[in-house]
């Protein structure tokens, strides 16, 4: 059970990585990490992270890191969510939307959830644009170095496939 996440991370660095997919994973993982967990909104974002063709290891690292830092921004998220949820022009939409049973599971009536979702959606593209050139520059270099580590080769399954290949010769 513990080896599965380590194998996922090792495969991500041992294999040829797509810098665009890694940047997309970081951007989507950042969005998932901002939103408080335990509601349908977080579940849908996490399902998107798992379903889309992004680097899952990078996404999960971003989810973990941002989830640790996001509570520090809760006052900001509260202010943004409060402004959106109490806007007079939007009241008819909120009344209609929150009368739907499934929408209540999203916790979008919570100011922190609404504010963090809005910040996550607005910041996803800038995070991608910032991390994409960084990934294009540094991922091949890091991948080449990490690929030589025996623990990474073992976790990625290279040693097992080498043994199987050697046994068949």
N, C-alpha and C positions, 0 to 999 in steps of 0.2 A: 504494500500500500504506500509506504513512504518512498519507494524507489520510482514509482510512476511519475510524479512531478519532476524528479531529478532526471529521469530518462527523457522526458519531454524537453527539458531545458538543454540537455546534452545533445539531443538530436537537432534542436534548433541551431546550436552553434557548430555542430560537427558537419551538418549538411550545408550545401551551398544555399545561402540565405538570399531571399529577395529583399533588398533594402526597402522597396515600396511596401511590401507586405508587413515588414517589421515596423515601419513608421505608421502604417494603418493600424496595426495591433496596438502600438503605443497610444495612438490617438483614441481608439475605441476603449482601450483599457483605462485611460485617464477619465473618460466620460463615465464608465461604470464605477470607477473608484470614487467619484465625486458624489454620486447619489447614495443616500442612506439605504442600507440593505433591509430586507424583511418586508418588501412590498412588490407588487407586480411590475412596477417600473424597473426596479433593479433586476428582476428576473428576466424581463424582456430584453434589457440591454445586455445582460450576460448571455442570453440565448443568441443574440446577434453576434457577440464576440466569438462564440463557439461555432456558429453556423457559417459565418462569412469566411472567405479565403484570406484571412489575415494571419499573422504569426501569433499563434496562441500563447506561446511562451512569453513573448514580449508583452502581449496584452495582459497576461496574468501577473507579470512583474509590475506593470503599471497599475493594475487594480490594487495590488497589495500596497504599493508605495503610496498611492494617492489616498487610499482608504485610511492610512495612518495620519495623513496630513489634512484631510477634508474637514474633520471636526473643528479645526482651527478657523475655518472659513464659514462656519455655521452662522455667525451673526450677519455676515454679508449675504449669505443665501437666504436668511430669514427676511432681510430688508427687501431683497429683490422679489421673493415670493409674495411677501405681504403687499408690495406695490402692485403686482400683477393680479393677485386674487381680490384685491379691494378696488380695482379700477372700475369706475362707474360704467364705462362703455362695455366692459366685459361681463358684467353681472348676469345679463340674460343667457349668455353662453355658458357660464359656470353653473347657473341654475339648471339649465337643460342637461349639461354634461354630467354633473354630479347626481342627477336623479337616475342615472343608469347604474344598474347593480355592479357591473364589472369594473367600472371606473373607480368606484370606492376602494377597490383593492389596490389601485395604483398609489394611493395616499397623496395624490396631487392636490388635495385640499389642505395638506400640511405645507406651511410656508417654506420650511427648510427643503422639503422634497421638491416643491415647485421651483424654488430659486436655484437649487443645485442642478436640477435637470436643465433649466434654461442656460445656466452658465456652462454646463457640460456640452450642450448642443452648439452654443455659440463658439466655444473654445476648441471643439474637435478639429475643425479644419485648420485653424492656426497651429495647433499642436502638430498636426500632420505636416504642414508646410515647414515648420521649424525642424522637426525630427527627420524628415526625409533626406535633406542634404547631409545631415550628421550620420545617418545610417548608411548612405551611399559611400561616404568617405571612410568610416571606421569599422563597419561590420565586416567587410572582407579581410581587413587586417586582423581584427580580433578573432574572426572565425578561423583563419589560417593558424594562428598561435594556439587557440584552444583545441583545435582538431588534433594536435600532437600530444595532448595530455592523455596518459593511459586511462585515467579514471573516466574521462569523457568518452574515449573509445569503448571502454567496457560498458558504460551506461547506455551509450547509443546502440550497442549490440554488435559493434564491429568485431570484437574479439570472438563472439559466438559464431558469427558468420565465417570468420577466418578459420576457425576450428572445423566447422562443417565442410568448408571448401577443401581444407587440407585432408580431412578424413576421406573425402570422395575421390581424391587423386590417387 
